[in-house]
Amino acid sequence: MPPRSNPTARQARLGAELRKLREAAGLSAREAGALLGGGAAQISHIEAGRWGVSADRIRQLASYYKAANVRLVNELCAMTDERVRGWWEQYRGLLTPGFLDVSELEHHARALHLLQITYVPGIFQTEDYARALFGSAIPALPEAQLNARVEHRTRRRQIYDRKTPPATVAIVHEAALRMRYGGRAVQRAQLEFLAEVAEWPSVKLLVIPFDTDDLTGTAQSMFYARGPIPELDTVQIDAAFGGSFISANALLSVFSNMFATLTKTALGVDGSRQFIHKLIQET
């Protein structure tokens, strides 16, 4: 089987975790490859997510690496047994891989922590709001691409229709709530939908007002996905041309602490609901 030309972020993450285990053991790719009857190239393909790997081989490598984190090894094995072909796959070849990777990340996350400064979190955007955002791209998107992006974005929140949806904390700055993407009517409809979201049992929506004192210095929106164990948490950072995924433990700790601080800084659940209803009346 030829190597995958474009592994998903989840496939790449599995390989990256195996690389961490090998490097922690002080072994070379050549030495690990010899264990599997191959060579350095075989391990390189596996660690880059370009080749699949069975649970049996993961346990074989983990034993060779003397990996003591049993929970991590078990979860990595579980990732190889997945047979999920998610709804997002129908957009492959139409949308860039980053869109699909976010959908897959949300699908597998146990909990979501969202921070947005200049616009409403994508998973909670109305169709008109998302269309206004994507429609402002320069140069303009082809109609088919625009429609696909809007449809994909609004479908992402189907994770909240599951019997056990991911517990979500969404922190939104007042700036994002006041931005009139698409005009006053679109903004009002978006705020009204956010007011509904704030009532969902699995969602805690918090607002940071402009007049908040002692705000932690950050203007960086982020999406923190909690994995089955902390070692498999992932952060996705927004960027002008796509996003990047972060899995380094030290950086995960930084973002986790920052989010915890902002959670305390923001208005409480009731205060945030009142704030949104106040903005609706003003719009």
N, C-alpha and C positions, 0 to 999 in steps of 0.2 A: 504494500500500500504506500503510495507516495506521501511525503510530508504534507501537512495542512499548509496552505499558502497564507491563510489568515485565521489563526486560532482566535477564539473568543477570549475576552478578558478572564473569564473563569477558567478556561483551559490553560491559559498562560499562568494564572495564579497557582494552579495545581503544580505545574512544572517548577515555578519559582520556589514553592515551599519544599519541594524535593531537593532543589539546589541548595537551599539553606541547610537542610539536614546533612547533605553531603559535605558542604564546606565546614560545618560545625565538627564533623568527624575528621577533618583534615585529609580527606581523600580526593584524588584527582578524578576527572571525568573518565580517564583511561582505566583507572583501577575499578571504578564502579561499572563501567562498560564490560570489563572482563568478567565480572560476576554474572552478568546477563548473557554472556557468550558473544558479546559484540565488542564495540570499542568506544572511544571518546565521542565519535559522531553520533552514535545511538543515544548516549546520555544527553548530549547537547540538544538533540531533537526533542527528547522527552522533557527536558527542563525548560525548553522554549515553548512548550505546548504544541509543537508541530507534529508530534507522534502521541498517540494514545498509550496508556499504560494500564495494565490490569491491577486489580486489588492484590492479587497474589504477588505480583512483581513489586508492588509498593511495600508489602510486608517483608519481602526478601531483601529489598534495599534498606528498609528501616532497621532490620536486624543487623545487617552488615554495618550500617552507620551507628549502631548502638543507640538509636533514638529512644530516649526514656519517656517522651511525652506520648503516652498511649492514646489519650483522647485525640490528639492531633493526627496520629497515624490512622486511627479509626475513621475520622472525618475525611481524611484524604482518600481512604479506600471507598468511602460512601460516595464521594464525588465521581469516582470511576464507574460506579454502578448506576449512575443516573441515566435514565432513558427519556428525559424530558425534551420534547421538541416543542418549544413554546410558541405562542401565537405570534411572537415577534419575528419568527423565522420567515414569515411570508413577506417581510420587508427586506430580506437580504438581497442585495443587488440593486435595491431601489434607494435605501437609506445607507449612510455611511455606518461602519461597524460600531462606532461609539453609541449611536442610538440604541442598537440592539443589545449592547453590553450593559447599558443602564437598566433596560427592561429585565434582563436576565439577573442582574444584581438584585433588583427589587423583588423579583420572584423568589429568590432563595433567602433573602434577609429575614432574620428573626425580629429585627426592630430597625426603624429608620429614624435618623436624626437629621433634620433639614435646616439649613440656614440660608436665607435669601435677603439680600440687601436692596436690590433695584427692581426685582419683579417677583411675582407670586411663584412659589415652587411649582415646577413643571407638572407634577403629578396632580395638582389641584387647579390647573388652569382650565377655564371654559374654552369651548371651541373658538368663539369669536376672539377671545384674548390671545390664544395661541396663534390664531391666524394673523392677528395684528402684529405680533412679534416676528413671526417667520416672514410675513409679507413685507417687512421693512428691510429685508436683506438687500445688500448692494454688492453685486448686481442682483436684480430680481430673480427669484427662483422660478423655474418652469412650473406651470400649473400642476402637473402631475406630482412633482416633487413637493410642492407646497401642500397639496392635499394629503399626501402620504405622511408628511411630518405632523400635520395637525391631527390626523386620524390616529397615528401612533401615539402621540402625546396624550390624547384624551383616553385612549384604551389602557394606558398604564395603570390607572386607578382601579382596574378590576381586581387588583389584589385585595381590596377592601371588601369585596363581595364574598371572600372565602369564609369558611366557618371560623377559622382562627387567623384574622388578618394581622399583619405586623404592627406591633405597638409603635406609634409614630409621635415624635415631638417635632413640631415645625416652628421655628423662630423666624418671624418676618419683620423687617424693619418698616417703620412708618413710610419711609421713602418709597418702598415697593407698593404700598397700598395707595399712595397718592399719585403715582405715575399714571397718566391717562393714555395708555396704549390703546389705540383704536377709537379714542374719544370718550366723552362723558358716559354715554349709554353703555358702552362695553365695560368701562371701569365699574359702573354701578352694578351691572349684572355679575361681574367677577366678585365684587365685595359681598353681594347677596349669597353667592355660592360659597364663599369662604365662611360666611356666617353659618351655613348649613354644615360645612365640614367640621366646624368647631364643636358641633353637637354630636359628631360620630364618637361612639364609645372608645374606639381604638386610637383616636387622634387627640393630641393635646396641642392646641394652637396658641402660640404666645407672640405678643407684639412688643417690639422695642420702639417707644416713642422718640421723637426728635429731642425732647427735653430731658431724656434720661441722663442722670449724673453718673460719673465714673464708668463710662462705657469702655469695655475692653477694646483696645485699638485694633480693629480689623474691618476691612471692607471686602473680605474674601468670602464669597458664597461657597457653600460646601454641602455635600451629601454624604453622611456617614452611615454605612450599612453594617449592622451588627450581625456577625456570623454565628454559627452554632457554638463556637468557642471564641474567646477574645483573640486568639492567634490568627483567626480567619476573618477578622473585621477588615473593612475596606473603606477608604475615603475617595470620593470622586470630587475633583476640583474643577469648577467652571473656568473656561478660558475663552478668549475671543474666537479661536478657531478649533472648537472641540473641547474635550476635557481630558484630564489625566487621572489615572487610578494610582492610589498610594497604599502600600501594604507594609512599609517598613515600621517595625514596632515602635521605634522612638518617635516617629512622626505621628503614628496613630495615637500615641499617648498625648502628644501636644494638642492635637485636634479634639480629642476627647475631653481634655481639661478645659480647653477654650470653650467648648460647647456647654460644659457644666457651669462655667462662670457666667456665660450669657443667659443661661436658663434662669439663674438667680437674678440677673440684671433686668430681664424682661418683666412686663406686667404679668400678673398671675392669670389663670385660666378665665376667671370671671371678669377681671379687669380688661383682658384682651377682647373678650366677647363684647363687652360694653363699648370698647374703643372702636371696634369694627362697625357696630350698629350706629355709632355716632358719625363715623365717616360716611355711612350709607345715607344718613339724613342730610349730610352736607353736600352730597354729590348731586 
